[in-house]
Amino acid sequence: MQDFFNRHEKIALMFSGGRDSLACLELYRDYLDKMTLIWVNTGANFPEIEDYMDQLNVPNFVEIRTNQPLSLEVNGHPVDILPVNFSNIGQAVTSQKDIKLRTYFDCCAENQWIPAHQKIQELGITCVVRGQRQSESHTNPIKSGEVIEGIEYVFPILHWSDQDVVEYLKSKDIEITERLSMSHSSLDCWNCTAYIADSKQRFEYIKKHYPQQHEAVVNLLKRIDNVVTAEINKIRQITEV
């Protein structure tokens, strides 16, 4: 560990408040004075995430603010299946629709990944630590230890299982709350309409604690479902001929 810090003067831990990034925080607890915790505040957080960050006591903390609600209005809602005519460019070359959609990659890039990378470059960070694990359904193609544009990326819990993370946090006397028991424990955006295959627990949590928000996002998903189904039906009309 000491060699790691000897190689880098400026190290960032990407911190979401979820259990994986929390495990990384605990792993580096004795070295936090040599690290900067970076959190992207999307503007669509749950109150418990805001409260958690307000109470977080670390030497170096950087909050990046983005405006995800405005981003959705301007560039569309994130989806797992995109009918391209409902995207910004699709509507520009066809016709205006009553809902605008885009890939979840575009949404996350605009509201999280790009602002975070810009801040990392601005701060002169030479190493980024992330709580990425290989058992997750979505992982960054960057490899742990890889250096890109002068920045080394390190994933210290890459080979941990969900249970490994939970047991480690318990060993540090961290209570596994209802939120931390979920796979999507960072709850980045309450109104996210993507990552549906991994969102069952997230929607159950929203329904239980925020019924009005749950109703709003489910109604939005129904509209998206109608759009996607209509496009799929057009394909079926051809394939069934």
Secondary structure by P-SEA (a helix, b strand, c coil): caaaaaaccbbbbbccccaaaaaaaaaaccccccbbbbbbccccccaaaaaaaaaccccbbbbbbbbaaaaaacbbbbbccccccccaaaaaacccccbbbbcaaaaaaaccaaaaaaaaaaacccbbbbccccccccccccccccccccbbbbbccccccaaaaaaaaaaacccccccccccccccccccccccccccaaaaaaaaaccaaaaaaaaaaaaaaaaaaaaaaaaaaaaaac
